[in-house]
Amino acid sequence: KGPGSILFGRADPGGIINNITKQPLATPYYSLQQQAGNFNFYRTAVDATGPLTKDGTLLYRMNLSYENSGSFRNAIERNTVFFAPTVTWKISPRTQITAEMEYSSFNLSQDGGIPALGNRPAPVSPRLRLDEPGFSQTKGDRYFGGVNWSHQINENWKLNHWLSTQQVDVQQNKGVVPFGAADPNGLVTRFAFDAPFSSTRYQSMLNLVGNVNTGILKHTLLFGYDYYHQADLSPPGGVCCPESTINIFNPIYLTAPPIFDNPDFIAGKFRTTTAWHGAYFQDQVKLPFNLHAMGG
């Protein structure tokens, strides 16, 4: 809603967050950070940047982090690795191109939370976990690659282009998690699933920005086109089925992982694709008395 919808189209009510990779710097900089905290939280981060050539036309930046942490809830663990190299080439004072890559590996415990009892959260310890500690887990990898370039045509007009792709492969996505509210006697239904999946995304955006004056009005014009494509794939064997009940006041966990042998609950290959095209124009006008107007 509002002016932002001209550029970004439909979006969640909460708005949009723009994630920008740390950009290379012309001045060398190196950082090593170590963090530690409650619940076995440890995080190590490395940040290095600077020029690759003497004339400073080729710059780099490299970020690396490792995190290992627990939780205030029982048997919850999180392990992540993140690596992000970026290179910028200043072809000329008016033209530059940046290539960036990200890799992240994640291994997380599933956590279905605490169910309701009546119209309130169940009166149990906030540490209580009703998933299966030895089974409920999400593990996978994320790959991202992008290229963006810009060219200053003249003092008033500039051209920008972004092109990126992302691949997410979740090799393990399984759990036995509580579903719905608990009965007055404490029993809550759980369902089991074992459904790995992958997602591939492509995105391109081309913008032309210019400054034009008409009398006392100063215009910032934007012409643009964007394209987005997403393909999601769930391989055969994805499963979602009722598994068991557990008592929130006296939980007894499974002695063995669930066996998905009921053909009624075995799903086949599932694939969805989405493609968006967008074209937009925007005029931001600077008016007298420090007022602004925008239309698109």
C-alpha positions in Angstrom: 0.0 0.0 0.0 1.1 3.6 -0.5 3.9 4.9 -2.7 6.1 1.9 -2.1 3.5 -0.4 -3.9 4.3 1.3 -7.2 7.9 -0.2 -7.1 7.3 -3.4 -5.2 3.8 -4.5 -6.0 1.9 -6.7 -3.6 3.5 -7.4 -0.3 2.8 -8.5 3.3 1.2 -5.9 5.5 4.4 -5.6 7.6 6.3 -4.1 4.7 9.5 -5.0 2.9 13.1 -5.3 4.2 15.9 -4.7 1.7 18.8 -7.0 2.4 22.1 -5.6 1.1 25.4 -7.5 1.1 28.3 -5.7 2.8 30.0 -3.8 -0.1 33.8 -3.7 -0.7 35.7 -0.8 0.6 38.7 1.0 -0.9 40.5 1.1 2.5 41.7 -2.3 3.8 39.8 -3.5 6.9 39.9 -6.8 8.8 37.8 -7.9 11.7 37.5 -11.1 13.8 34.6 -11.3 16.2 33.8 -13.9 18.8 30.5 -13.9 20.7 29.3 -16.2 23.5 26.1 -16.2 25.5 23.5 -18.1 27.4 22.2 -21.5 26.3 25.5 -22.5 24.7 25.5 -19.7 22.2 28.8 -19.3 20.3 29.3 -17.3 17.1 32.6 -16.5 15.2 32.6 -13.9 12.4 35.3 -12.8 10.0 35.1 -9.7 7.8 37.9 -8.6 5.4 37.9 -6.0 2.6 40.2 -3.9 0.5 41.6 -3.3 -3.0 42.9 -6.2 -5.2 44.8 -3.9 -7.5 47.1 -0.9 -6.8 44.9 1.5 -8.7 41.8 0.5 -6.6 39.6 -0.4 -9.6 39.1 -3.9 -8.3 37.8 -4.3 -4.7 36.8 -7.3 -2.6 35.0 -8.2 0.5 34.6 -11.5 2.3 32.4 -12.4 5.2 32.4 -15.7 7.0 30.5 -16.8 10.1 29.8 -19.9 12.2 27.1 -20.1 14.8 26.3 -22.9 17.3 23.6 -22.4 19.9 21.0 -24.0 22.1 17.8 -22.7 23.5 15.9 -22.1 26.7 13.7 -24.9 25.4 14.8 -28.5 25.8 16.8 -30.3 23.1 16.8 -27.4 20.7 20.0 -26.9 18.7 21.0 -24.6 15.9 24.1 -24.8 13.7 24.8 -22.4 10.8 27.7 -21.6 8.4 27.6 -18.5 6.2 30.1 -17.4 3.5 29.7 -14.3 1.3 32.4 -13.1 -1.1 31.8 -9.9 -3.1 33.9 -8.3 -5.9 33.5 -4.8 -7.4 35.1 -3.7 -10.6 35.2 0.1 -11.3 35.4 0.0 -15.0 35.4 3.8 -15.3 34.3 6.8 -13.2 30.8 6.3 -14.6 30.5 2.5 -14.8 30.9 -0.2 -12.3 29.9 -3.9 -11.8 29.6 -6.0 -8.7 29.4 -9.7 -8.4 28.4 -11.4 -5.2 27.8 -14.9 -3.9 26.4 -16.3 -0.7 26.4 -19.8 0.8 24.8 -20.8 4.0 24.3 -24.2 5.6 21.8 -24.7 8.3 20.9 -27.5 10.7 18.0 -26.6 13.0 15.7 -28.4 15.4 12.0 -28.4 14.6 9.9 -26.9 17.4 6.1 -26.9 17.4 5.9 -24.8 20.5 3.5 -25.2 23.4 -0.2 -25.9 22.5 -3.2 -24.2 23.9 -5.4 -25.6 26.7 -8.8 -24.0 26.5 -8.3 -20.4 25.5 -4.8 -20.0 27.1 -1.4 -21.5 26.6 -1.0 -24.8 28.4 0.2 -24.4 32.0 3.5 -26.3 31.5 7.1 -25.4 31.8 8.3 -23.0 29.0 11.2 -25.5 28.5 8.9 -28.3 27.5 9.3 -29.6 24.0 6.6 -31.9 22.6 8.3 -32.7 19.3 10.5 -35.8 18.9 14.0 -34.7 19.9 15.7 -37.5 17.9 13.7 -36.9 14.7 12.4 -33.4 14.3 15.0 -31.6 12.2 15.5 -29.2 9.3 18.8 -29.4 7.4 19.8 -27.9 4.1 21.9 -25.4 2.1 21.2 -22.1 0.4 23.1 -20.7 -2.6 22.8 -17.2 -3.9 24.6 -15.5 -6.8 24.1 -12.0 -8.2 25.5 -9.4 -10.6 24.5 -5.7 -10.6 25.9 -2.9 -12.7 25.3 0.8 -13.1 26.3 3.3 -15.7 26.0 7.1 -15.3 24.9 8.2 -18.8 25.4 11.9 -18.0 25.0 14.1 -15.0 21.2 13.7 -15.0 20.6 10.1 -16.1 21.7 6.8 -14.6 21.0 3.1 -15.6 21.0 0.2 -13.1 20.5 -3.5 -13.6 20.3 -6.3 -11.1 20.3 -10.0 -11.9 20.3 -12.8 -9.3 19.5 -16.4 -8.6 19.0 -18.4 -5.5 18.8 -22.2 -4.8 17.6 -23.7 -1.6 18.0 -27.4 -1.0 16.4 -28.8 2.2 17.7 -32.4 2.4 15.9 -33.1 5.7 12.6 -31.5 6.7 11.0 -33.9 9.1 9.3 -33.9 12.5 6.6 -35.1 14.8 5.0 -32.0 16.1 1.9 -31.1 18.1 -1.1 -29.9 16.1 -4.1 -28.1 17.6 -5.1 -27.5 21.2 -4.7 -30.1 24.0 -7.6 -31.9 25.6 -8.6 -31.2 29.2 -6.8 -34.4 30.2 -3.6 -33.1 28.6 -3.5 -35.2 25.4 -2.6 -33.4 22.2 -2.5 -34.8 18.7 0.8 -34.8 16.8 1.4 -35.3 13.1 4.5 -36.7 11.5 6.1 -35.5 8.2 9.2 -36.2 6.2 9.1 -33.8 3.3 12.4 -32.5 1.8 12.1 -29.9 -0.9 14.0 -27.5 -3.1 13.3 -24.0 -4.4 14.9 -22.1 -7.3 14.5 -18.4 -7.9 15.6 -16.0 -10.7 15.1 -12.2 -10.5 16.0 -9.3 -12.8 15.4 -5.6 -12.5 16.3 -2.7 -14.9 15.9 0.9 -13.8 16.5 4.2 -15.6 16.6 7.2 -13.2 16.7 10.8 -14.4 16.5 14.4 -13.1 14.5 16.9 -15.0 13.4 20.5 -14.1 10.3 22.2 -15.3 10.3 25.7 -14.0 10.4 25.7 -10.3 9.6 22.0 -10.1 12.4 19.4 -9.9 11.5 15.9 -11.1 13.2 12.6 -10.3 11.9 10.2 -12.9 12.1 6.4 -12.7 11.4 4.0 -15.5 11.7 0.3 -14.7 11.0 -3.3 -15.5 11.4 -6.4 -13.3 11.0 -10.2 -13.7 10.7 -12.9 -11.1 10.5 -16.6 -11.5 10.2 -19.3 -8.7 10.0 -23.0 -9.0 9.4 -25.3 -5.9 9.9 -29.0 -6.0 8.9 -31.7 -3.4 10.3 -35.1 -4.4 8.3 -38.3 -4.1 7.9 -39.6 -0.5 6.9 -36.3 1.1 4.7 -37.4 4.0 2.2 -35.8 6.3 0.1 -38.1 8.5 -1.3 -38.5 12.0 1.3 -40.2 14.2 0.5 -40.2 17.9 -0.7 -38.3 20.9 1.4 -37.1 23.7 0.4 -35.9 27.2 1.6 -32.4 28.0 1.6 -33.2 31.7 3.5 -36.5 31.4 5.2 -36.7 28.0 6.4 -40.0 26.8 8.5 -39.8 23.6 8.7 -42.4 20.8 11.4 -45.1 21.2 11.9 -45.3 17.5 11.4 -42.9 14.5 8.0 -43.1 12.8 7.6 -45.5 9.9 5.8 -44.0 6.8 4.4 -47.1 5.2 0.8 -46.1 4.8 0.2 -45.5 1.1 -2.7 -43.1 2.0 -0.2 -40.7 3.4 2.6 -40.9 0.8 2.7 -38.0 -1.6 4.1 -38.0 -5.1 6.3 -35.5 -6.8 4.9 -32.0 -6.4 6.1 -29.0 -8.4 4.8 -25.4 -8.6 6.1 -22.5 -10.7 5.4 -18.7 -10.5 6.4 -16.0 -12.8 5.9 -12.2 -12.4 6.5 -9.4 -14.8 6.3 -5.8 -13.7 6.7 -2.4 -15.5 6.5 0.9 -13.6 7.0 4.6 -13.9 7.4 7.1 -11.0 7.8 10.8 -10.7 8.9 12.4 -7.5 8.5 16.1 -7.6 10.2 18.6 -5.3 7.9 21.6 -4.8 8.5 25.0 -3.2 8.5 25.3 0.6 10.3 21.9 1.0 7.2 19.9 -0.1 7.3 16.8 -2.2 4.7 15.0 -4.3 4.9 11.5 -5.8 2.9 9.8 -8.5 3.3 6.6 -10.5 
